[in-house]
Amino acid sequence: MNELAKAVIAVAKEDRQGTELVMRDSLKALQLAQGHHVSRWAGTPSAKNGLWAFLLKMQAKWPHDKVFPDGETFSDVAHSHEGEAVPELGYAHLMGGVGISLLLEDRWDADRLTLVQEQLVDDEDVGAVITEVELRHVASREHVEAHRLWIQEQAEAALRGDLSAVRTGADLWERRETFFPHLRFLPAVEAQLRGLKQVWVQPVRKRLAEMERAIVVWDPGTRRDGPQWGSYVTPEHEGRKQEFCVFVDLDGEPQYFDSHLRFTPGAGRLHFRFVAETRRAHIAHIGDKLDD
């Protein structure tokens, strides 16, 4: 617990305003192990010397859904690690945060964890999609060092404005260059965003933020096939690709935009192509499924 508390402090030193400790239950109810309540640690000299008070101050929200976007439950997705269900670490991944763990086993001594993600999708011939996702993770101060640059970048991005304050599709369009500097939008997308159904504003905002974040952290040296997108991305079937997915790109040349991700409620689709040379994603369509 001493080391975990010091790791949280190390994160907060880099971005105090953007750091919150989010848990399933109140910190005061935490069981460190069977029959070992957190109060036993809280009574130790090191905890009394400021660590316990700091953690209590940092834990502003519980349970996890207090920080979920409006209307989001993540009920369609589950995560596991080495065969064990880890919903809390899954929520950290879905919210673009950092997972934390007590260093009780060797497997938690890592600055990144690979989680197995199982997500329900609306394609009748698919049902559920199982993928591996990478989670930034800390259990010690040493792990924080691996994420220091990323934390600083996130803090600087927050100074440009709070994306969570966006409430309309028009806001998304007008502030696109501020929130999504690595995304480029074809001209037709302006009307699609300005006329976006209100029920789709938050899901689309989430998908665009996931894409931006994925490009920012993309390392072409380790992932030559492109960024690890934050949600399920698939190419279109060949027939539909030819019929529906050709758009004139920003340079005036026709290109296939068959890579697409989904958003709900309904069959929302976002079609894009990733241009590795410029480290940008070009977005051609945000709205209903293309043949609807």
C-alpha positions as CSV (number, residue, x, y, z in Angstrom):
1,M,0.0,0.0,0.0
2,N,2.9,2.4,0.7
3,E,4.2,1.8,-2.8
4,L,0.8,2.1,-4.4
5,A,0.1,5.4,-2.6
6,K,3.5,6.8,-3.7
7,A,2.7,5.8,-7.3
8,V,-0.5,7.7,-7.2
9,I,1.3,10.7,-5.8
10,A,3.8,10.4,-8.6
11,V,1.0,10.5,-11.2
12,A,-0.7,13.5,-9.5
13,K,2.6,15.4,-9.5
14,E,2.5,15.4,-13.3
15,D,-1.2,16.2,-13.6
16,R,-2.9,17.1,-10.3
17,Q,-6.0,18.6,-11.9
18,G,-6.6,15.6,-14.2
19,T,-5.8,12.9,-11.7
20,E,-8.6,11.1,-9.8
21,L,-8.6,7.8,-7.9
22,V,-11.7,5.9,-9.1
23,M,-12.6,2.6,-7.5
24,R,-15.5,0.1,-7.3
25,D,-16.1,1.0,-3.6
26,S,-15.1,3.6,-1.1
27,L,-11.4,3.5,-0.2
28,K,-12.5,3.1,3.4
29,A,-14.2,-0.2,2.6
30,L,-11.2,-1.7,0.8
31,Q,-10.1,-5.2,1.8
32,L,-6.5,-5.7,1.0
33,A,-6.8,-9.5,1.5
34,Q,-9.2,-11.9,3.1
35,G,-9.8,-10.5,6.6
36,H,-7.3,-7.7,6.1
37,H,-9.1,-4.4,6.1
38,V,-7.4,-1.2,4.8
39,S,-7.7,0.3,8.3
40,R,-4.8,-1.9,9.4
41,W,-2.5,-0.2,7.0
42,A,-4.0,3.2,7.7
43,G,-2.9,2.9,11.3
44,T,0.8,2.4,10.3
45,P,3.3,5.2,10.8
46,S,3.9,5.7,7.1
47,A,0.2,5.9,6.3
48,K,-0.4,8.3,9.2
49,N,2.5,10.4,7.8
50,G,0.3,11.6,4.9
51,L,-0.2,8.7,2.5
52,W,-3.6,7.7,3.8
53,A,-4.9,11.3,3.9
54,F,-3.6,11.9,0.3
55,L,-5.4,8.8,-1.0
56,L,-8.6,9.8,0.7
57,K,-8.3,13.3,-0.9
58,M,-7.7,11.7,-4.4
59,Q,-10.7,9.4,-4.3
60,A,-13.4,11.8,-5.3
61,K,-15.7,9.3,-7.1
62,W,-17.0,5.8,-6.7
63,P,-18.3,3.5,-8.0
64,H,-16.8,3.6,-11.5
65,D,-20.0,4.6,-13.3
66,K,-19.7,8.0,-11.7
67,V,-17.1,8.9,-14.3
68,F,-18.8,7.2,-17.3
69,P,-20.1,9.4,-20.1
70,D,-23.8,10.2,-19.9
71,G,-25.9,7.2,-20.7
72,E,-22.9,4.8,-21.0
73,T,-22.9,1.6,-19.0
74,F,-20.3,-0.5,-20.9
75,S,-22.6,-3.4,-20.4
76,D,-21.7,-4.7,-23.9
77,V,-18.0,-5.3,-23.1
78,A,-16.0,-7.4,-20.6
79,H,-12.3,-7.7,-19.8
80,S,-10.0,-10.4,-18.4
81,H,-6.3,-10.9,-17.6
82,E,-4.7,-14.3,-17.5
83,G,-8.2,-15.9,-17.4
84,E,-9.4,-13.7,-14.5
85,A,-12.2,-11.2,-14.9
86,V,-10.9,-7.7,-14.3
87,P,-13.8,-5.2,-14.9
88,E,-12.1,-2.4,-13.0
89,L,-9.0,-2.6,-15.2
90,G,-11.3,-2.8,-18.2
91,Y,-13.0,0.4,-17.2
92,A,-9.6,2.1,-16.9
93,H,-8.9,1.0,-20.5
94,L,-12.3,2.2,-21.8
95,M,-12.0,5.6,-20.1
96,G,-8.5,6.1,-21.4
97,G,-7.0,6.1,-17.9
98,V,-4.3,4.1,-16.1
99,G,-5.1,0.9,-14.2
100,I,-3.7,0.5,-10.7
101,S,-3.0,-2.7,-8.7
102,L,-1.6,-3.8,-5.4
103,L,1.7,-5.5,-6.1
104,L,0.6,-8.8,-4.5
105,E,1.7,-11.0,-7.4
106,D,4.4,-10.8,-10.0
107,R,1.9,-10.4,-12.9
108,W,1.0,-6.9,-11.5
109,D,4.7,-5.8,-11.7
110,A,4.3,-4.3,-15.2
111,D,3.8,-0.8,-16.6
112,R,1.5,-2.3,-19.3
113,L,-1.0,-5.2,-19.1
114,T,-2.6,-7.1,-22.0
115,L,-6.3,-7.6,-21.4
116,V,-8.7,-9.8,-23.4
117,Q,-11.7,-7.7,-24.4
118,E,-14.9,-9.4,-25.4
119,Q,-17.4,-7.0,-27.0
120,L,-20.9,-7.5,-28.3
121,V,-21.5,-6.0,-31.8
122,D,-24.6,-5.5,-33.8
123,D,-23.6,-7.6,-36.8
124,E,-25.8,-10.7,-36.9
125,D,-23.0,-12.9,-38.3
126,V,-20.5,-11.9,-35.7
127,G,-22.2,-11.6,-32.3
128,A,-19.2,-11.0,-30.1
129,V,-15.6,-9.9,-30.9
130,I,-12.7,-11.0,-28.8
131,T,-9.5,-8.9,-29.1
132,E,-6.4,-8.0,-27.0
133,V,-6.0,-4.5,-25.7
134,E,-3.1,-2.8,-23.9
135,L,-3.6,-1.0,-20.7
136,R,-1.3,1.5,-19.1
137,H,-0.7,0.2,-15.6
138,V,1.0,1.2,-12.4
139,A,1.7,-0.7,-9.1
140,S,4.9,1.2,-8.2
141,R,6.7,4.5,-8.8
142,E,8.9,2.8,-11.3
143,H,5.9,2.1,-13.5
144,V,4.9,5.8,-13.5
145,E,8.2,6.7,-15.1
146,A,7.1,4.7,-18.2
147,H,4.0,6.9,-18.6
148,R,5.4,10.3,-17.6
149,L,5.5,11.8,-21.1
150,W,2.0,10.5,-21.9
151,I,0.6,12.0,-18.6
152,Q,2.2,15.4,-19.5
153,E,0.7,15.3,-23.0
154,Q,-2.7,14.6,-21.6
155,A,-2.4,17.5,-19.1
156,E,-1.4,19.8,-21.9
157,A,-4.4,18.7,-24.0
158,A,-6.7,19.4,-21.2
159,L,-5.6,23.0,-21.1
160,R,-6.9,23.4,-24.6
161,G,-10.5,22.8,-23.3
162,D,-12.6,20.1,-21.8
163,L,-14.0,17.7,-24.4
164,S,-16.6,16.5,-21.9
165,A,-18.3,19.9,-22.1
166,V,-19.3,19.3,-25.8
167,R,-23.1,18.9,-26.0
168,T,-23.9,19.2,-29.7
169,G,-22.6,17.9,-33.1
170,A,-22.0,21.5,-34.1
171,D,-19.7,21.9,-31.1
172,L,-17.7,18.8,-32.3
173,W,-17.3,20.3,-35.7
174,E,-16.4,23.8,-34.6
175,R,-13.8,22.6,-32.1
176,R,-12.5,19.7,-34.1
177,E,-9.0,21.2,-34.6
178,T,-8.7,21.8,-30.9
179,F,-9.8,18.4,-29.7
180,F,-8.8,16.2,-32.7
181,P,-5.6,17.6,-34.3
182,H,-4.8,14.2,-35.8
183,L,-8.2,13.7,-37.5
184,R,-9.1,15.2,-40.9
185,F,-12.8,15.4,-42.0
186,L,-14.1,15.4,-45.6
187,P,-16.4,18.3,-46.4
188,A,-19.6,16.3,-46.3
189,V,-18.9,15.4,-42.6
190,E,-19.6,19.0,-41.5
191,A,-23.3,18.6,-42.3
192,Q,-23.4,15.2,-40.8
193,L,-22.0,16.5,-37.5
194,R,-24.0,19.7,-37.4
195,G,-27.2,17.6,-38.0
196,L,-26.1,14.8,-35.6
197,K,-28.9,13.2,-33.6
198,Q,-28.6,14.3,-30.0
199,V,-28.5,10.7,-28.8
200,W,-25.4,10.2,-30.9
201,V,-23.4,13.3,-29.7
202,Q,-21.8,11.6,-26.8
203,P,-21.1,8.2,-28.5
204,V,-19.5,10.0,-31.5
205,R,-17.5,12.3,-29.2
206,K,-16.2,9.2,-27.5
207,R,-15.2,7.5,-30.8
208,L,-13.4,10.5,-32.1
209,A,-11.5,10.9,-28.8
210,E,-10.5,7.3,-28.9
211,M,-9.2,7.7,-32.4
212,E,-7.2,10.8,-31.5
213,R,-5.7,9.1,-28.5
214,A,-4.8,6.0,-30.4
215,I,-2.9,8.1,-33.0
216,V,-1.1,10.1,-30.3
217,V,0.2,7.0,-28.6
218,W,0.9,5.0,-31.8
219,D,4.4,3.7,-32.1
220,P,5.0,2.6,-35.7
221,G,8.1,0.7,-34.6
222,T,6.0,-1.8,-32.6
223,R,2.7,-1.6,-34.5
224,R,3.4,-1.3,-38.2
225,D,-0.2,-2.0,-39.1
226,G,-1.4,1.2,-37.5
227,P,-2.8,2.4,-34.2
228,Q,-4.6,0.2,-31.8
229,W,-8.1,1.8,-32.1
230,G,-10.1,2.1,-28.9
231,S,-13.1,0.1,-30.3
232,Y,-13.9,-2.6,-32.8
233,V,-12.8,-1.6,-36.3
234,T,-13.4,-3.8,-39.4
235,P,-13.1,-3.5,-43.2
236,E,-16.2,-3.6,-45.3
237,H,-17.0,-6.7,-47.4
238,E,-15.7,-6.4,-50.9
239,G,-19.0,-5.9,-52.6
240,R,-20.1,-3.2,-50.2
241,K,-16.6,-1.7,-50.4
242,Q,-17.0,-1.2,-54.1
243,E,-20.6,0.1,-53.9
244,F,-20.6,2.3,-50.8
245,C,-17.1,3.1,-49.6
246,V,-15.4,5.2,-52.4
247,F,-15.1,8.8,-51.4
248,V,-13.1,11.7,-52.9
249,D,-10.3,12.4,-50.4
250,L,-9.0,15.8,-49.4
251,D,-6.4,15.8,-52.2
252,G,-9.2,15.3,-54.8
253,E,-8.4,11.6,-55.4
254,P,-11.0,8.8,-54.9
255,Q,-10.0,6.4,-52.1
256,Y,-11.6,3.5,-50.3
257,F,-12.9,4.4,-46.8
258,D,-14.0,0.9,-45.9
259,S,-12.5,0.8,-42.4
260,H,-15.3,1.6,-40.0
261,L,-16.2,1.6,-36.4
262,R,-19.6,1.5,-34.7
263,F,-21.6,3.6,-32.2
264,T,-25.0,3.1,-30.7
265,P,-27.9,3.3,-30.2
266,G,-28.8,1.9,-33.7
267,A,-26.4,1.1,-36.4
268,G,-24.1,4.1,-36.3
269,R,-21.0,4.0,-38.5
270,L,-17.8,6.1,-38.8
271,H,-15.9,5.4,-42.0
272,F,-12.2,6.4,-42.2
273,R,-8.8,5.7,-43.7
274,F,-5.5,6.0,-41.8
275,V,-2.7,7.7,-43.6
276,A,0.5,6.5,-41.8
277,E,2.8,9.0,-43.7
278,T,1.1,12.0,-42.2
279,R,0.0,10.3,-39.0
280,R,-3.6,11.3,-39.7
281,A,-7.0,9.6,-40.0
282,H,-9.3,11.0,-42.7
283,I,-13.0,10.6,-41.9
284,A,-15.5,10.4,-44.7
285,H,-18.8,9.5,-43.1
286,I,-20.4,9.7,-39.6
287,G,-24.0,8.6,-39.4
288,D,-26.3,5.7,-40.3
289,K,-25.0,2.5,-41.9
290,L,-24.1,3.5,-45.5
291,D,-26.8,1.4,-47.2
292,D,-29.6,2.6,-44.9
